[in-house]
Amino acid sequence: MPCEICKNFPNRTSQFEEVDFSVERHGTLYRCKACNSFFELVAEERSVRFTPIEELKKYYPKINTGRRD
């Protein structure tokens, strides 16, 4: 469940970690350090998506492995 910090993205704060990107979705996956929610920012959209984790795993493989490289 997203917190108030997530809902204020992209406010400048160190509370967001970039996790992965997807060329197929034209998106970047972020994790909120405050509540650990994942959300994606898609290039063609004006706001973030709080997509279900099972769908995100299909497009962002670093969720499955925990890698942050």
Buried (B, 14 or more C-beta within 10 A) or exposed (E): EBEEBBEEBEEEEEBBEEBBBBEEBEBBBBBBEBEEBBBBBBEEEEEBBBBEEEEBEEBBEBBEEEEEE
